[in-house]
Amino acid sequence: MLKITCFFLFFLSWTPFYGYFGSFFEGGFDGHVLEEKKPAPSCTKEELEEVVEPYVEPIPPDPFPFLHEMDGAHATLMKDAILESLFDGVTMEFIKSQGITRPKRRLRVLDLGCGNGNISISLANYLGKKASIKGIDHDGAKVSEARRRARGGNAFNARFDKGTLENLSEIRSSFFDLIICRLFFLDSNRLEDTLNTVTRLLKQGGKVIFIETVSSDSLSCVPSFSAFEEIKSLITNKLEKRGVQVDMGQKLISALYHAGCKIDDVRFFHPVLKTPQEKRFYEMEVHQMKDTLLSEGKYSEEELDDFIRQIKEKEHDNYTTFSCYEVAMISATKR
């Protein structure tokens, strides 16, 4: 027994043997003795703040990248961007709610007053390859932009051309299954003739969607202030001089009965300008009118700049609410 005990103590004293089994008992089995763990060095709060950078909330991307360059040249571009953000989503929701789904056969769609092409492109992606969308607008710059966006959005079934309703006289009657008219009738002084041309192009049983303004009184600010009321008056006068039919939405509802169409649905949408970017809508309106107002001599540049300053002060005020044009969304079927 004494010999066995001495033999065991001899092997424990042998360094390679202890290194192998000692590391096993200490938590490792890699043939090496684990180093003793040392406590992490302590530091004060001030020293830690010097090493660790404080968390900074990331800045979200600006949805209107040109919005900070508020001059006359960009005013129309900016205003269009805001109107698109307000109306595009609502327009597509209304179209989908009318039972318009991906077709099993060929479907021809006409987008009158297509603008930058957002609705045409959304319809092209929503309806699929069996749908062909033709967008028409009188503004050549917007047509070029629509073509660029269609290429970027892979909407190869959407085509865009510069023109007016009169340019479609060569197209045979009852050609389209669906026609979209968004703010297309605003500049129309011949409502019945324009409506008859639209319905001529529509197949029997086809649908037509109208998005048109209801009244200029829908331009509002709560609580209001003197500069806003002045700007609202300027906008109303500008539209009247251009012959814009701001109440076209109301007129369409009664005119459709006489054009051989059955009204399926009527909804009203009054957009509220919530974000500071959206609230700059009225600021851009002033920039658009500035050169004309100065040439007429009705206002000085200091007065117009003061209007802009007062509007800008309210843009970041959460207690001030602006609203834009109320529109009527009308769906009708050709009898």
C-alpha positions in Angstrom: 0.0 0.0 0.0 2.9 2.3 0.8 4.4 1.6 -2.6 1.2 2.5 -4.4 0.9 5.8 -2.5 4.5 6.8 -3.3 4.0 5.8 -6.9 0.9 8.1 -7.2 2.7 11.0 -5.5 5.6 10.6 -7.9 3.4 11.0 -11.0 1.5 14.0 -9.5 4.9 15.7 -9.1 5.7 15.0 -12.8 5.0 18.4 -14.6 3.6 17.0 -17.9 1.2 14.8 -16.1 -0.1 17.6 -13.9 -0.3 20.0 -16.8 -2.6 17.6 -18.6 -4.9 16.6 -15.7 -4.5 19.8 -13.8 -5.9 21.8 -16.7 -8.8 19.3 -16.9 -9.7 19.9 -13.2 -9.4 23.7 -13.6 -11.9 23.7 -16.5 -9.9 23.1 -19.6 -8.7 20.0 -21.5 -6.3 21.6 -24.0 -3.0 20.4 -22.3 -2.3 23.8 -20.8 -3.0 25.3 -17.4 -5.6 28.1 -17.7 -4.4 31.5 -16.7 -5.9 33.0 -13.7 -8.7 35.5 -14.6 -8.1 39.0 -13.5 -10.9 41.4 -12.6 -11.7 44.1 -15.2 -10.2 47.5 -14.5 -12.7 49.9 -13.0 -13.2 53.4 -14.3 -15.2 56.4 -13.3 -18.3 57.6 -15.2 -16.4 60.6 -16.6 -13.7 58.3 -18.0 -16.3 56.0 -19.5 -18.0 59.0 -21.3 -14.7 59.9 -22.9 -14.4 56.4 -24.4 -18.1 55.7 -25.3 -19.7 58.0 -27.7 -23.2 59.1 -26.7 -26.2 57.7 -28.8 -27.5 60.1 -31.3 -30.9 59.5 -32.9 -30.4 58.9 -36.7 -31.9 61.5 -39.0 -34.5 60.0 -41.3 -34.1 60.5 -45.0 -35.8 63.7 -46.3 -38.9 62.7 -48.4 -38.5 65.9 -50.4 -34.8 66.3 -51.1 -35.2 69.6 -52.9 -37.5 71.1 -50.4 -34.9 73.2 -48.8 -34.2 75.2 -52.0 -37.3 77.3 -51.9 -37.1 79.5 -54.9 -39.5 80.1 -57.8 -37.8 77.7 -60.1 -38.4 74.7 -57.8 -41.7 75.8 -56.3 -43.9 73.8 -58.8 -41.6 70.8 -58.4 -41.9 70.9 -54.6 -45.7 71.4 -54.6 -46.2 68.5 -57.0 -44.1 66.3 -54.7 -46.3 67.1 -51.7 -49.5 66.7 -53.6 -48.3 63.3 -54.8 -47.6 62.2 -51.2 -51.1 63.4 -50.1 -53.2 61.9 -52.9 -51.4 59.0 -54.6 -52.0 56.4 -51.8 -55.6 57.4 -51.4 -56.2 57.3 -55.1 -54.9 53.7 -55.4 -56.9 52.6 -52.4 -60.1 54.0 -54.0 -59.3 52.3 -57.3 -58.8 48.9 -55.6 -62.0 49.3 -53.6 -64.0 49.4 -56.8 -63.4 45.7 -57.6 -60.5 46.4 -60.0 -58.2 43.4 -59.8 -55.5 41.7 -61.8 -57.2 40.7 -65.1 -57.3 37.3 -66.7 -57.5 38.8 -70.2 -56.1 42.0 -71.7 -57.1 45.2 -70.0 -56.6 48.6 -71.5 -56.3 51.6 -69.2 -56.1 55.3 -70.0 -54.7 57.8 -67.4 -55.8 61.3 -68.4 -53.6 64.0 -66.9 -51.1 61.4 -65.7 -48.6 64.0 -64.4 -45.4 62.4 -63.3 -46.9 58.9 -63.9 -47.2 57.6 -60.3 -50.7 56.3 -60.7 -50.0 54.7 -64.1 -46.9 53.0 -62.7 -48.7 51.8 -59.6 -51.5 50.4 -61.8 -49.0 48.7 -64.1 -47.5 46.9 -61.2 -50.8 46.1 -59.5 -52.7 44.9 -62.6 -49.8 42.9 -64.1 -48.6 42.2 -67.6 -52.0 41.7 -69.1 -52.8 45.3 -68.5 -51.6 48.0 -70.8 -51.6 51.6 -69.4 -51.5 54.7 -71.6 -50.7 58.0 -69.8 -51.5 61.4 -71.4 -50.5 64.8 -70.1 -50.1 68.2 -71.8 -46.9 69.0 -69.8 -43.9 67.6 -71.8 -41.6 67.8 -68.8 -43.9 65.7 -66.7 -44.2 63.1 -69.5 -40.4 62.8 -69.6 -40.3 62.3 -65.9 -43.1 59.7 -66.1 -41.1 57.7 -68.7 -38.0 57.9 -66.5 -39.9 56.7 -63.4 -41.5 53.8 -65.5 -38.1 52.6 -66.5 -36.9 52.7 -62.9 -40.0 51.0 -61.6 -39.9 48.2 -64.3 -43.4 49.3 -65.5 -42.8 48.3 -69.1 -46.6 48.0 -69.7 -47.0 51.7 -69.1 -46.5 54.2 -72.0 -46.6 58.0 -71.8 -47.3 60.6 -74.4 -47.6 64.4 -74.5 -51.1 65.5 -75.6 -54.6 66.5 -74.7 -58.0 64.8 -75.0 -58.3 66.1 -78.5 -55.3 64.1 -79.6 -57.2 60.9 -78.8 -59.8 61.5 -81.6 -58.1 58.9 -83.8 -58.7 56.2 -81.2 -61.8 54.2 -82.0 -64.8 54.3 -79.6 -65.2 51.8 -76.8 -61.4 51.1 -76.7 -60.5 51.3 -73.0 -61.8 49.2 -70.1 -60.8 51.7 -67.4 -60.2 55.4 -67.5 -58.6 57.5 -64.7 -59.2 61.3 -64.6 -57.4 62.9 -61.7 -57.7 66.7 -61.6 -58.1 66.5 -65.4 -61.3 68.5 -65.6 -60.0 71.5 -63.6 -59.1 73.5 -66.7 -62.1 72.3 -68.7 -64.6 75.0 -69.7 -66.7 72.5 -71.7 -67.6 69.9 -69.2 -70.3 68.1 -71.2 -68.1 67.9 -74.4 -65.1 66.7 -72.4 -67.2 64.1 -70.5 -68.8 62.8 -73.8 -65.3 62.3 -75.3 -64.2 60.4 -72.2 -67.3 58.1 -72.2 -66.9 57.6 -76.0 -63.5 56.0 -75.4 -64.8 53.7 -72.7 -66.2 50.3 -73.3 -69.8 49.5 -72.3 -69.6 48.2 -68.8 -66.2 49.8 -68.4 -65.3 52.0 -65.4 -64.2 55.6 -65.1 -62.6 57.0 -61.9 -62.7 60.8 -61.3 -60.6 62.6 -58.6 -61.6 66.3 -58.7 -61.6 69.2 -56.2 -64.8 70.2 -54.5 -64.3 73.8 -53.4 -61.6 76.4 -52.7 -63.1 76.9 -49.2 -61.4 73.7 -48.2 -58.1 75.5 -47.9 -57.9 76.2 -44.2 -55.8 76.8 -41.2 -56.7 76.3 -37.6 -56.2 78.6 -35.8 -56.1 81.0 -38.7 -54.0 84.1 -38.9 -54.0 87.2 -41.1 -51.1 86.1 -43.4 -52.8 82.8 -44.2 -56.1 84.4 -45.1 -54.3 86.8 -47.4 -52.5 83.8 -49.1 -55.8 81.9 -49.4 -57.3 84.9 -51.2 -54.3 85.1 -53.5 -54.6 81.4 -54.4 -58.4 81.8 -55.1 -57.8 84.8 -57.4 -55.1 83.0 -59.2 -57.3 80.0 -60.0 -60.2 82.2 -61.1 -57.9 84.1 -63.5 -56.8 80.8 -65.0 -60.4 79.7 -65.4 -59.9 76.7 -63.0 -63.2 75.0 -62.0 -62.4 74.4 -58.4 -65.9 73.0 -57.7 -65.6 70.5 -60.6 -66.2 67.5 -58.3 -69.7 68.7 -57.5 -70.5 69.5 -61.1 -69.3 66.0 -62.3 -71.7 64.2 -60.0 -74.8 65.7 -61.7 -73.2 65.7 -65.2 -72.5 61.9 -65.2 -76.2 61.1 -65.1 -76.6 62.9 -68.5 -73.5 61.2 -70.0 -74.9 57.7 -69.8 -73.0 56.6 -66.7 -74.2 55.0 -63.5 -72.5 56.3 -60.4 -71.2 53.4 -58.3 -69.5 55.2 -55.5 -68.7 58.8 -54.2 -66.3 59.5 -51.4 -64.7 62.7 -50.2 -61.2 63.2 -49.0 -59.9 66.3 -47.2 -56.1 66.0 -46.7 -54.6 67.4 -43.6 -51.0 68.7 -43.8 -49.4 67.1 -40.8 -45.6 67.2 -41.2 -43.4 70.4 -41.5 -42.6 69.3 -45.1 -46.3 69.1 -46.1 -47.1 72.4 -44.4 -44.7 74.1 -46.8 -47.3 73.7 -49.5 -48.6 77.3 -48.8 -45.0 78.6 -48.7 -44.5 77.3 -52.2 -47.7 78.8 -53.4 -46.4 82.2 -52.5 -43.1 81.5 -54.2 -45.0 80.5 -57.4 -47.0 83.7 -57.4 -44.2 86.0 -56.3 -43.0 87.2 -59.7 -46.5 87.8 -60.9 -47.6 89.7 -57.8 -44.4 91.9 -57.9 -45.0 92.7 -61.6 -48.6 93.7 -60.8 -47.3 96.0 -58.1 -49.9 94.9 -55.6 -47.3 93.8 -53.0 -43.8 94.7 -52.2 -41.1 92.0 -51.9 -40.9 92.8 -48.2 -44.6 92.1 -47.8 -44.4 88.7 -49.6 -41.3 87.7 -47.6 -43.2 88.5 -44.5 -46.0 86.2 -45.6 -43.5 83.4 -46.1 -41.9 84.1 -42.7 -45.2 83.9 -40.9 -46.0 80.6 -42.7 -42.6 79.2 -41.9 -43.1 80.0 -38.2 -46.3 77.8 -38.2 -44.8 74.8 -40.0 -43.1 73.4 -36.9 -46.0 74.4 -34.6 -47.9 71.2 -33.7 -50.9 73.3 -32.6 -51.4 74.8 -36.0 -53.2 72.6 -38.6 -53.3 73.2 -42.3 -55.5 71.5 -44.8 -55.4 71.2 -48.6 -58.0 70.9 -51.4 -60.9 68.6 -50.6 -61.5 66.2 -53.5 -64.5 64.1 -54.6 -63.5 60.5 -55.6 -66.2 59.3 -58.1 -66.5 55.8 -59.6 -68.9 55.3 -62.5 -69.8 52.6 -65.0 -70.8 53.2 -68.6 -74.3 51.8 -69.3 
